[in-house]
Amino acid sequence: MPPEDFSINRRTLLQRTGAGAGLLGLSAFLPIHPAKAQNMSNGANNFYVSDLVTRTAASFPDQFRMQVVANLFVPKTLDRSAEAPAIVVGHPMGAVKEQSANLYATKMAERGFVAMAIDLPFWGGSEGQPRNTVAPELYAEAFSAAVDYLRVQTFVNRERIGGIGVCGSGSFIIAAAKIDPRLKAIATVSMYDMGAAARNGLRKGVTLDQRKEIIAAAAAQRDVEFAGGKTEYTGGTTHQLTAETDPVQREFYDFYRTSRGEFTPPGSSPQLTTHPTLSSMPKFMNFYPFNDIETIAPRPLLFITGSAAHSREFSEDAHARAAEPKELLVVPNAGHVDLYDRVDLIPFDRLDRFFSEHLA
């Protein structure tokens, strides 16, 4: 979509979302400037490619007959006459499979798993209009659709499929697993409960009045769009750092707005990446992924978060609510975005042991 097909106005955005909405990343939308220096410490390697793995494109329908687009990663040493365990990987909210999900899938394929990185509906290559729509039910459905696809592959053991959800996808895969017992083991990394984040902000920093302002702004925007007006976008990652940029936005900027992790899928534009539509954003406020999380048991859950992650509260909340078997793994000296791509911090060996044990 070309830039002229959407608009984000700084003043309107701040008025409509309320002052506390900055805790959700709803910060000022400023002009794009060339990407600044990025922090590539701790082995940051989002675009990692392995000589040990074969990557092929895949596409399959979900139950709504929308095509989900994915990358399938298969170990080159895999005996295709055998049946290997498989893992579905979901990307952060506002991202696409080329951001974090491909990396996790590649690394797990190196360890002998068949792994699939998916684009959530309305994002990347997957179907859905308008682009960047918030639709948590369809996001969760994409994980089940990926299981549908994997279960008919002759080289996959249909009873040994698990999943990894990074950031927002952590809450989407939890929602999927609650009603899809074919997901046998679930790990989340730097998980955001997108429902709680939308309703309350980080550390419950959004008031009820501010929440109502966001809802009212979205409802008003529905009227505009129904009458043929331009789509507006909100949230996501700022395009320019200023003296007032908060630490959370700086963390996301270093990944999404520099060569470390920046990626614009075909048909989109750099101005649009990471930003959901304003009119659809309140749908997260009806999303309660941790309700009934205990019903996933006895299937195991592994929650991975960083000791310095601003999102740590969500993994701790999910772990507290879940039934055994469950584990909360806190990675020392790791922030939220660190676990997207810093291979020296991401506990791939622990993920290997977790899925090897529970998909055995």
N, C-alpha and C positions, 0 to 999 in steps of 0.2 A: 504494500500500500504506500503510495507516495506521500510525502509529508503534508501536502496541501489537503489531504483527505481527513485530517483530524486536527484538533486544537487542544492545547492545554494552556490555560491562562493562569499565571502565578497568583494574581490577586483573587480571581474567582476561586481558585483551588483552596487558598488559605481561608477564604470566607466560608466555603462550603464544608470543609472538613474539620474546622475548629482548630484551636491552637495546639491541643494535645495530640492531634493526629500525626504530628511529626514522629511520634513514637512508633508509628506504623510505617515510617518511610514516606509519608505523604509530604515531601518537602518541595521547595520551590523548583519549578521546571525552568531551567535556564538554557541559553543557547549552547550548542555543542562546540567544544573546542578540542584541538588535538589531544589525544591521550597523553597523560603525563607519565613520569617514571612509575613503574610498578614494583611491588615488593615480591621478589621471586625466591624468598628464603624458604628453608625447610622443604626443598625439592618441589616447589610449585610447578606442576606439569599437567595442566588441564587438557592439553591437546596431545597427550602421550599416545604413541602408536607402537605396537609390539610386533616384532617379527615372528613371535610364537603363536599368533592368533590370526584367524581369517575373519574378516568383517564383510557381511553382505547386507544389503537393504532388504527390509521386509515390510509388508503392508497387509492389514487384515481388518475386517469389520468388527465393531462392537455390537452390542444388542440393539443399538439405535441406528444401525446400518451406516454409521460414520466410519471412515477409514482411519485407523491408527497407523502411523508410520514409525518404523523402528529400525535400529541397527542390531543385527544378530552377530554375536561374537562366538566363534567356535575354536577350541584349541586345535592346532594343526596336527597334534599327535593323537587326536581323538579317534578311537576305533568306531566308525559309524555303524558297524554291525552290532555294537553294544548300545546300552541305554544309559546316558549320562544324566546326572542331576542338572537342573537348570535354575537360573535366577533372573527375575525381572527387576530392572532398575529404573526408578523414576527421578527426574531432574528437579532442581529447586523451583519454587513457585516463581513464575515470570521468566524462567530460563527456557532452554530447549535441550534436547538430548546431547548436543555437542558441548554442553556446559555441565561438567561433573559426572553425568550419567554414563557417557561413553567411557570416561576414565575408570569408573568403578567396574563397569562391565568388562573392560579390557583386562583389568587386573584380576578379576575373578576368573575370567577365561584362562588366563595364564596359570591359574591354580587348578585347572581341570574341569571347571564348570562350563556348560553352555550358558551364555549370558546375553540378555537382551536389554538394550536401552531404548525407552519409548519416548515419543513426543506426546504430551498430554493433548487432548482435544482442544482446538482453538489456538494451539501454539505450534511453532515449528512447521513440520511437514504434515501434521495430522489435520483432518478436516474440522470444520466448524466456522461459522460466521455469526456475528462479526469477529474478526480476529481479536485475540487477547481477552475473550469473554471469561468471566468467572463462573464456573459450573462444577462445584465440588462433586456432585453425584456422577457426572460424566468423567471427571478425573479418576474417581475410584473405579468406575466401570472399565477404564482403559487397562487397569492392572488385570482384571478378570478376563478381558479380551485377549491380553497377551498370554494368559494361561491357556485359554482356548487354543490359541495358535501353537503354543509349545507342546501341548498334549497330543497333537496329531503328527509331530515330527518323529520319524522313525528312530532317530538317534537320541531322543530324550525319553527318560523314564517319567511317564505321566503322573506317577505318584510321588515324585521327588522334585517338586518345584517350590521355590521360595522367592523372597523378594527383598529388595532394599529400597527404601524411600529416603531421599536426601532433602532436607529443609521441608518445604511445604508438602512434598510427596510423602514424607513420613506420616503426616496425618491422613493423606489420601489412601495410602496402602493399609493403614490401620482400619479405615472405613471399609475398604474392600475385604480385608481378611475377616471382619466380623460376620460377613454374609457369604464368604467363599472359602469353605474348608479345604479347597484344593491347594491353597497357599499354606504349605506345611511348616514354614519357618519364616519369621519376619524380623528384619533389622531396620532400624531407623538411624539416621545420622544427622546431627544438627537439626533435629526436628522442630518445626513450627506447627503448633496447633493453629491452623489458619482461622478457625472459628473464634477461638479465644482472642487471638491477635486482633481480629477485626472488631470484636465486641468491646474489648477492654484495653487493647494496646499492651505494650511490654510493662510488666510489673503493675498492671491495672492502672495505667496512666491516662486512659481515656474515660471521661465522665459520661454519665447517661445523657446529659444534655448534648455533649459533643457527638455521641453516637447518633442521637436523633437528628442532628444537623447533617451528618453524613447521609443518613437514610433519606432525609428531605431533599438533599441536593441530587441524589441519585434518581429519586422519583421525578423531580423536575426535569432532569436530563432525559428520562424516558419520554416525556411529552415532546421535548425538542426533537429527539431522534424519530419518533413516530410521525412527526410532521415533516420529516425530510431534512432536518438539520444535521449538522456535522456531529460525528462521534467525538466525545471527549474521553481522555484517558487520565488516569490518576496513579498515585503510588509509585512503586518501582524505585529505580535508582537515579539519583541526580546526575546531571550531565556536566556539572562544574562544581569544583570545591571552592568554598569561600571561608572567611574567618568564622562564620556562623554555622558551618556544616557540622552536624553532630557526629560523634564517633561511630555510630552504627552505619550512617550513610557513608562515611569515609571507608569503612570496611567493605561495604558493597561496591563502592566506586572502584576500589583497587582491583576488584575482580571483573566487574561488568563493563567498566569504562576504560580499561587499559588492555594492552595486548596479552596480558596474563590470561584473561578469560573472555574477552569481548567477541561476540559472534552475532552476526545478523543473518537470519535465515532468508532464503529466497522469497521475494514478495513482500518483505517487510522493509524497514528502514532503521538506521541507527537511532533516530529520534524516538521510535516506537518501542524498541526492545525493553522488556521488563515491565512495561506499564499496562495494567489491566484497564478495562473500560470502566468509566465512572458509574455508568448506569447499572452495571452488573455487580459491582464490588460488594453491596450489602448482602448478596447471596451467601457470603461467608458467615454472616451473622446468624443464619439458620443452620450452621454446620457444627455438629457436636461429635467429633470423631471419638472422643474418649468415653462417651456414654456407652455402657455395656462392654467396655474393652475386656473385662474379665471373662467374657464368653468365648474369647479366642482360645483360652486354655482348653486342653493341655498342649496346644501348639505353642512353641517357645517364642519369646520376644526378647530381642536384644536392643537396648536403647543406648546409642553412642552420642556423647556430647563432649564439648570442651570445658575445661575447668574455668576458662575465661569467656565462655560463650554467652552473648547477651540473650540467647534463646534457651539457656540451660533449664529455665523454669518449666518449659513444656515437656522435656524428656523426664524430668523429675516427677511432674504431675502424672504423666502416663504410667511411669514405673510404679508409682504409689497406688494407682487404681488397678493395674493389671494383676491377674492371678498368676501363680507359679505354673510353669517355669518361666522366669524372667530374670533379666540382668540389666543393671545400669552401669555402663562403662564410661568413666570420666577421663578424658585424655588430658594429661598434664600440659599446661602452658598452651592450650589450643583455644582459639576463638571460634566463633560460629563459621565464618567463611574459610578459615584455615582448613576445615575438614572437607571442603569442596574439592581441593586439588593438591594440597601439600602432602606428597606421598611419604615424606619422612615422619609425618605426624599421624596420618590415617592408619588405623590398626587393621591393615589388610590380613595379617596373619590371624588375628582374632576372628575376623569375619570368615576366614577359611576354616578355622576350627569349628566355629558355630554351625556353618552350613554342612561341613563334612559330617559332624555328629548328628545333626537333626534331619538331614536329607539322606542319611545312610540307608 
